[in-house]
Amino acid sequence: MKVRYSDDIAVIGSGRFGQAVVDQLLKLGKTLTLIDKDEENLKSYKDDIENLIIGDAADVKLLKANRVDKIGTIVVVVPENIEIVAALLEIQAKNIIARATSSRHARVLRQIGVEIIVNPEFEAGKRAALIAANKSFLQYSENLQEIGDDFVIGTTVVKNKSLDSKFVKDIDFNKKGVTLVLIKSKGKSIRPTGSSKIHENDVLTLIGEISDVNAAFEW
């Protein structure tokens, strides 16, 4: 199943994780439907989201009455969600993204037909381990992200005076096992080329394996 990105997205659940998802989608300018059993959870969004639905998302009648099957993408963020997902599958909802709370939960979701599964607790655990493993990550943890297969993307500030005014081609990031994808200098971001210069206090965005990015952060 290919995700058919659309401006209409439904989020089921508005707990802490759900709020984080909703807030980010609102920042991206997406048109949202928010469903929650607890009216109190929806009140904070009454000025931002037009379509707020109070009710049990496992109720097929509720989903059909609100045309949830016509919505482009459904994000199920409540942890106890098997019945909700089953109801969504019954109405042939198009693209379901479901939260899993464990590997076993993820397997069950996969078995019943969900192809896109997120596990925020697991991802947060991996991130915490990466931050704890390297003192540089403690400083730049807000800009650190694990991107799979032991690769990370992270940012670091150039403090090594020997790198000041050097061309990217003269540093040869590839030999160090990292790829330089962005330079932010004096508030302006550029995509680097070999002829780009690096200056002290520039912010570099690097991609590479964990150990190589660790080493690069210690330059």
C-alpha positions as CSV (number, residue, x, y, z in Angstrom):
1,M,0.0,0.0,0.0
2,K,1.4,3.4,-1.0
3,V,0.5,6.3,1.2
4,R,-1.6,8.8,-0.8
5,Y,-0.7,12.0,1.0
6,S,-3.6,14.4,1.3
7,D,-4.5,17.5,3.2
8,D,-7.2,15.7,5.1
9,I,-5.9,13.7,8.1
10,A,-7.7,12.2,11.1
11,V,-6.0,11.7,14.4
12,I,-7.7,9.3,16.8
13,G,-6.7,10.1,20.4
14,S,-5.5,13.4,22.0
15,G,-3.3,12.3,24.9
16,R,0.3,13.6,25.2
17,F,1.5,11.7,22.1
18,G,-1.6,12.6,20.2
19,Q,-1.2,16.3,21.0
20,A,2.3,16.2,19.8
21,V,1.1,14.7,16.5
22,V,-1.7,17.2,16.2
23,D,0.4,20.2,17.0
24,Q,3.0,19.3,14.4
25,L,0.3,18.7,11.7
26,L,-1.2,22.1,12.5
27,K,2.2,23.7,12.0
28,L,2.3,22.0,8.6
29,G,-1.0,23.5,7.7
30,K,-2.9,20.2,7.4
31,T,-6.7,20.0,7.5
32,L,-7.5,17.8,10.5
33,T,-10.3,15.8,12.1
34,L,-9.7,14.9,15.7
35,I,-11.5,12.1,17.4
36,D,-11.5,11.4,21.2
37,K,-13.9,9.8,23.7
38,D,-13.2,12.5,26.2
39,E,-14.6,15.9,25.4
40,E,-12.2,17.6,27.8
41,N,-9.3,16.5,25.6
42,L,-10.8,18.2,22.6
43,K,-11.5,21.6,24.2
44,S,-8.0,23.0,23.7
45,Y,-8.4,22.5,19.9
46,K,-11.8,24.1,19.4
47,D,-10.3,27.2,17.9
48,D,-7.8,25.4,15.6
49,I,-9.7,22.3,14.4
50,E,-13.2,22.6,12.9
51,N,-14.0,18.9,12.9
52,L,-13.8,17.6,16.4
53,I,-15.6,14.3,17.0
54,I,-16.5,13.1,20.5
55,G,-17.0,9.4,20.6
56,D,-15.6,5.9,20.5
57,A,-13.5,5.4,17.3
58,A,-14.1,1.7,17.5
59,D,-17.8,2.4,16.7
60,V,-18.2,1.7,13.0
61,K,-21.5,3.7,12.9
62,L,-19.7,6.7,14.3
63,L,-16.9,6.4,11.7
64,K,-19.3,6.0,8.8
65,A,-21.5,8.9,10.0
66,N,-18.5,11.2,10.0
67,R,-17.2,9.9,6.7
68,V,-13.9,8.8,8.2
69,D,-13.5,6.4,5.3
70,K,-13.2,9.4,2.9
71,I,-10.3,10.9,4.9
72,G,-6.9,10.5,3.2
73,T,-4.8,9.3,6.2
74,I,-5.8,8.1,9.7
75,V,-3.3,8.3,12.6
76,V,-4.3,6.1,15.5
77,V,-2.3,7.3,18.5
78,V,-4.2,5.7,21.4
79,P,-2.2,2.7,22.9
80,E,-5.2,0.3,23.2
81,N,-6.1,0.4,19.5
82,I,-6.8,-3.1,18.1
83,E,-10.6,-2.6,18.1
84,I,-10.2,0.9,16.6
85,V,-8.0,-0.4,13.8
86,A,-10.4,-3.3,13.1
87,A,-13.2,-0.8,12.8
88,L,-11.2,1.3,10.4
89,L,-10.3,-1.7,8.3
90,E,-14.0,-2.7,8.2
91,I,-14.9,0.7,6.7
92,Q,-11.9,0.4,4.3
93,A,-10.1,3.4,5.6
94,K,-7.4,4.3,3.1
95,N,-4.1,4.8,5.0
96,I,-3.8,3.8,8.6
97,I,-0.8,4.8,10.7
98,A,-1.1,3.0,14.1
99,R,0.9,3.3,17.4
100,A,2.4,0.2,18.8
101,T,3.4,-0.1,22.5
102,S,5.5,-3.2,22.1
103,S,7.0,-5.5,19.4
104,R,4.2,-8.0,20.1
105,H,1.6,-5.3,19.6
106,A,3.3,-4.3,16.4
107,R,3.1,-7.9,15.1
108,V,-0.6,-8.0,15.9
109,L,-1.2,-4.7,14.0
110,R,0.7,-6.0,11.1
111,Q,-1.2,-9.3,11.1
112,I,-4.6,-7.6,10.9
113,G,-3.4,-5.4,8.0
114,V,-1.7,-2.2,9.3
115,E,1.4,-1.5,7.2
116,I,2.6,1.8,8.9
117,I,3.4,1.3,12.6
118,V,5.1,3.7,15.0
119,N,6.5,3.0,18.4
120,P,7.2,6.3,20.2
121,E,8.4,4.6,23.4
122,F,11.0,2.5,21.5
123,E,12.2,5.4,19.4
124,A,12.5,7.6,22.5
125,G,14.5,4.8,24.1
126,K,16.9,4.6,21.2
127,R,17.3,8.4,21.2
128,A,18.0,8.5,24.9
129,A,20.7,5.8,24.5
130,L,22.3,7.7,21.7
131,I,22.4,10.9,23.7
132,A,23.7,9.2,26.8
133,A,26.5,7.5,24.8
134,N,28.2,10.6,23.7
135,K,28.7,13.9,25.6
136,S,28.4,15.9,22.4
137,F,24.9,14.6,21.8
138,L,23.9,16.0,25.2
139,Q,24.5,19.5,23.9
140,Y,22.9,18.9,20.5
141,S,20.2,16.3,21.4
142,E,17.4,18.5,20.1
143,N,18.9,18.2,16.6
144,L,19.8,14.5,16.8
145,Q,17.7,11.9,15.0
146,E,18.2,8.2,14.4
147,I,17.3,7.4,10.8
148,G,17.6,3.6,10.7
149,D,20.3,0.9,10.3
150,D,22.5,2.6,12.9
151,F,22.7,5.8,11.0
152,V,22.0,9.2,12.6
153,I,21.7,12.8,11.5
154,G,22.9,15.4,13.8
155,T,24.3,18.9,14.1
156,T,27.4,20.3,15.7
157,V,29.0,23.7,16.1
158,V,32.5,24.1,14.6
159,K,34.9,24.9,17.5
160,N,38.1,23.5,16.0
161,K,40.1,26.5,14.9
162,S,42.0,24.3,12.4
163,L,38.8,23.9,10.4
164,D,38.2,27.7,10.1
165,S,38.2,29.0,6.5
166,K,38.8,25.5,5.1
167,F,37.1,24.3,1.9
168,V,34.8,21.3,2.2
169,K,36.8,19.5,-0.4
170,D,40.0,19.8,1.7
171,I,38.4,18.3,4.8
172,D,37.1,15.1,2.9
173,F,34.2,14.2,5.1
174,N,33.8,10.9,3.2
175,K,37.1,9.6,4.6
176,K,35.7,10.2,8.1
177,G,32.6,8.2,7.3
178,V,30.1,11.1,7.4
179,T,28.3,13.2,4.8
180,L,27.9,16.9,5.2
181,V,24.4,17.9,4.1
182,L,24.0,21.4,5.4
183,I,26.1,24.4,6.6
184,K,24.5,27.1,8.6
185,S,26.7,30.2,8.8
186,K,25.7,33.5,10.3
187,G,22.1,32.5,10.3
188,K,22.0,31.4,6.6
189,S,21.8,27.8,5.6
190,I,23.4,26.4,2.4
191,R,23.8,23.1,0.7
192,P,27.5,22.6,0.6
193,T,29.7,21.9,-2.4
194,G,33.4,21.2,-2.5
195,S,34.1,24.9,-2.9
196,S,32.0,25.9,0.2
197,K,34.0,27.3,3.1
198,I,33.6,26.3,6.7
199,H,34.1,28.9,9.5
200,E,34.4,28.7,13.2
201,N,30.9,28.7,14.9
202,D,29.2,27.4,11.8
203,V,26.6,24.7,12.4
204,L,27.2,21.5,10.4
205,T,24.5,18.9,9.8
206,L,26.1,15.5,9.3
207,I,24.8,12.0,8.4
208,G,26.7,8.8,9.2
209,E,26.9,5.7,11.3
210,I,26.7,6.4,15.1
211,S,30.4,5.9,15.8
212,D,31.5,8.1,12.9
213,V,29.2,10.9,13.8
214,N,30.4,10.6,17.4
215,A,34.0,11.0,16.2
216,A,33.1,14.0,14.0
217,F,31.4,15.7,16.9
218,E,34.7,15.5,18.8
219,W,36.7,17.4,16.1
